[in-house]
Amino acid sequence: MMRDTPIVAAVLRGVGWSGLGLVAVAVVLSDFLAREPAGATMTGAVLSAPSPLHPFGTDVLGRDVFSETLHGLSQTGVAAVAATVIAIILGGLFGAVAARLPKPLALLARGLIGVLAAIPALLLVILMIGLIGHGFAPFAAGLAAAPLGFVRAFDHVNLKSSHAEYARATGIPGTILLKRDLTYEFRYMLGTVFARALAAVTILLSTASFLGFGAAPPSRDLGLMIAASKMTFFSAWWTAAFPAMALVALILCARLAAGLEEGERA
């Protein structure tokens, strides 16, 4: 498959960031845009098809799927952003710092975190949620996504680059060099790192909720909405289709904004 040209890549990134911007607006204004409060039942006939009154139809409890999708997107988005911040701090920042430790300590840290990075992140999320409870799902997702971010940041650091060699030769203290490198690296990479982590933790949180390890009723995120629609999907496709499309749109926009290569892990 041919690699994207820089222009195409820039356009795709722009599309991704524009999409994330629209998602952010929908999340912030979800209570205003939604026709009904979160969890409001019997707002219409049970399992009614999409119509002008209910654009996304209603579910088995008569809830307006359009409103519920907006509320679910809001809960998923807020939880994903919180998990993303945790993943960046415990993953990317720690990885960049660990690479500058004395070589024995750096290699030890790289080896230990590398073992965690080899464990499927979803398994780590489920284990942690089982231990600390559903309310800590964002923390669990961020912590599970951190090892890959740590390894990627650790391996990205090039301590033998010409500017690093020159800085050490001129006697610049290691702490100053670290601060400068982190400033430059994260200034240009923060957007990509954020979008990559956002896509990863959104998948983890939604999958965990779908399996019953994430959001707990009465609160509902997109994963739990899709799971709750399994029994009615074939007779009322809209109950799962619209939340699923919202979830796919969020993940796709994040991946486009990150500019991930095909087949790259989160």
C-alpha positions in Angstrom: 0.0 0.0 0.0 1.4 3.4 -1.0 2.3 5.7 1.8 0.3 8.9 2.1 1.9 12.1 0.8 2.6 14.9 3.3 -0.4 16.8 1.9 -2.8 13.9 2.2 -1.5 13.2 5.7 -2.0 16.8 6.7 -5.5 16.9 5.3 -6.4 13.7 7.2 -5.0 15.1 10.4 -7.0 18.3 9.8 -10.2 16.2 9.3 -9.4 14.3 12.5 -8.9 17.4 14.6 -12.0 19.0 13.1 -14.0 15.9 14.0 -12.6 15.9 17.5 -13.6 19.6 17.8 -17.1 18.8 16.8 -17.2 15.9 19.3 -15.9 18.3 22.0 -18.7 20.8 21.3 -21.3 17.9 21.4 -19.8 16.8 24.8 -19.8 20.3 26.3 -23.3 21.1 25.0 -24.8 17.6 25.5 -27.4 18.7 28.1 -28.4 21.6 25.8 -28.5 19.6 22.6 -30.3 16.6 24.0 -34.1 16.6 23.8 -34.5 14.7 27.1 -32.5 14.4 30.4 -30.2 11.4 30.7 -32.1 8.3 31.5 -35.5 9.8 31.0 -37.9 6.8 30.3 -41.2 6.6 28.4 -40.5 9.7 26.3 -42.2 8.0 23.4 -43.5 4.6 22.3 -41.3 1.7 23.1 -38.9 0.7 20.3 -40.3 3.2 17.9 -38.3 3.6 14.6 -36.5 6.9 13.8 -39.0 9.7 13.1 -39.1 13.5 13.2 -40.1 13.3 16.9 -37.3 10.9 17.7 -34.6 11.1 15.1 -32.7 8.1 16.4 -35.8 6.2 17.6 -36.5 5.0 21.1 -35.2 2.0 23.1 -36.9 -0.7 25.1 -37.7 1.7 27.9 -39.0 4.4 25.7 -35.8 6.5 26.0 -34.9 8.9 23.2 -31.9 7.3 21.6 -30.7 10.6 20.2 -30.6 12.2 23.7 -29.1 9.0 25.2 -26.4 8.9 22.5 -25.4 12.5 23.3 -25.3 11.8 27.0 -23.4 8.6 26.4 -20.9 10.4 24.2 -20.4 13.0 26.9 -19.7 10.4 29.5 -17.4 8.4 27.2 -15.5 11.6 26.2 -15.0 12.9 29.7 -13.8 9.6 30.9 -11.5 9.2 27.9 -9.9 12.6 28.4 -9.2 11.8 32.0 -7.7 8.5 31.1 -5.7 10.1 28.3 -4.1 12.6 30.8 -3.1 9.7 33.1 -1.7 7.7 30.2 0.4 10.7 29.0 1.8 11.5 32.4 2.5 7.9 33.5 3.5 6.8 30.1 5.1 9.4 27.8 6.6 11.7 30.5 7.9 8.9 32.6 9.3 7.1 29.6 11.2 10.2 28.5 12.6 10.8 32.0 13.5 7.1 32.5 15.6 7.1 29.3 17.9 9.7 30.9 18.5 7.8 34.1 21.9 6.0 34.6 22.1 3.2 32.0 21.5 0.3 34.4 18.4 1.9 35.9 17.1 3.0 32.5 17.5 -0.6 31.1 15.8 -2.1 34.2 12.9 0.3 33.9 12.6 -0.4 30.2 12.6 -4.1 30.8 10.0 -4.0 33.6 7.6 -1.7 31.7 8.2 -3.7 28.5 6.8 -6.8 30.2 3.7 -4.9 31.2 3.4 -3.5 27.6 3.3 -7.1 26.3 0.2 -7.8 28.4 -3.1 -7.0 26.5 -4.2 -3.6 27.8 -7.8 -4.8 28.0 -6.9 -7.5 30.4 -5.1 -5.0 32.6 -8.2 -2.8 32.6 -10.5 -5.6 33.6 -8.1 -6.8 36.3 -7.7 -3.4 37.8 -11.4 -2.5 37.7 -12.1 -5.9 39.4 -9.8 -4.9 42.1 -10.6 -1.2 42.6 -14.1 -0.9 41.4 -16.1 0.5 38.4 -15.8 4.1 39.6 -12.0 4.0 38.8 -12.5 2.8 35.1 -10.8 6.0 33.6 -7.8 5.6 36.0 -7.6 1.9 35.1 -7.7 2.6 31.3 -5.1 5.3 31.6 -2.8 3.1 33.7 -3.3 0.2 31.2 -2.4 2.4 28.2 0.6 3.9 29.9 3.1 1.0 29.4 3.0 1.3 25.6 3.4 5.1 25.8 6.3 4.6 28.2 8.1 2.2 25.8 7.4 4.5 22.8 8.7 7.6 24.6 11.7 5.7 26.0 12.7 4.4 22.6 12.1 7.7 20.9 14.7 9.5 23.1 18.1 9.8 21.3 20.7 10.5 23.9 23.5 10.3 21.2 22.1 13.0 19.0 24.4 15.8 18.0 22.6 18.5 20.0 22.7 16.2 23.1 26.4 15.5 22.7 27.1 19.2 22.3 25.0 20.1 25.4 26.9 17.6 27.6 30.2 18.8 26.2 29.4 22.4 27.1 28.6 21.4 30.7 24.8 22.0 30.6 23.4 20.2 33.7 21.3 17.1 33.0 18.2 18.5 34.6 18.3 21.6 32.3 18.9 19.3 29.3 16.0 17.1 30.3 13.7 20.1 30.8 14.7 21.6 27.4 14.2 18.3 25.6 10.8 17.6 27.1 9.7 21.1 26.3 10.8 20.7 22.6 9.5 17.2 22.2 6.1 17.7 23.8 5.6 21.0 22.1 5.6 19.3 18.8 4.4 15.9 19.8 1.7 16.6 22.4 -1.1 16.7 19.9 -0.2 13.4 18.3 0.4 11.8 21.7 -2.9 13.0 23.0 -4.9 11.9 20.0 -3.2 8.4 20.0 -3.8 7.9 23.7 -7.4 9.2 23.3 -8.2 6.6 20.7 -6.6 3.8 22.8 -8.3 4.6 26.1 -11.7 5.1 24.3 -11.5 1.6 22.9 -10.5 0.2 26.3 -13.2 2.1 28.2 -16.0 1.2 25.7 -15.0 -2.4 25.5 -14.8 -2.7 29.3 -18.3 -1.2 29.6 -19.6 -3.5 26.9 -18.3 -6.5 28.9 -19.8 -5.1 32.1 -16.6 -3.8 33.7 -17.1 -0.1 33.0 -19.9 2.4 33.6 -22.6 1.0 35.9 -26.3 1.9 35.6 -28.0 4.3 35.9 -25.1 6.1 34.3 -24.4 4.9 30.7 -21.6 5.4 28.3 -21.6 4.3 24.6 -20.2 0.9 25.4 -22.9 0.1 27.9 -25.6 1.5 25.5 -24.4 -0.9 22.8 -24.3 -3.8 25.3 -27.9 -3.0 26.5 -29.1 -3.2 22.9 -28.0 -6.7 22.2 -31.4 -8.2 22.8 -33.3 -5.8 20.6 -30.7 -5.1 17.8 -32.3 -7.4 15.2 -35.8 -6.0 15.7 -34.7 -2.4 16.5 -31.3 -1.9 14.9 -31.2 1.8 15.8 -30.8 1.1 19.5 -27.3 0.0 18.9 -26.4 1.4 15.5 -26.4 5.1 16.5 -24.4 4.7 19.7 -22.0 2.5 17.7 -21.6 5.1 15.0 -20.9 7.8 17.6 -18.2 5.6 19.2 -16.6 4.8 15.8 -16.6 8.5 14.8 -14.8 9.4 18.1 -12.2 6.7 17.7 -11.7 7.4 13.9 -11.3 11.1 14.4 -8.7 10.5 17.2 -6.7 8.1 15.0 -6.8 10.4 12.0 -5.6 13.3 14.2 -2.8 11.1 15.5 -1.7 10.2 12.0 -1.3 6.5 12.9 0.2 4.1 10.4 -2.0 1.2 9.2 -1.7 -1.6 11.7 0.0 0.4 14.4 -0.9 -0.5 17.9 -2.6 2.2 20.0 
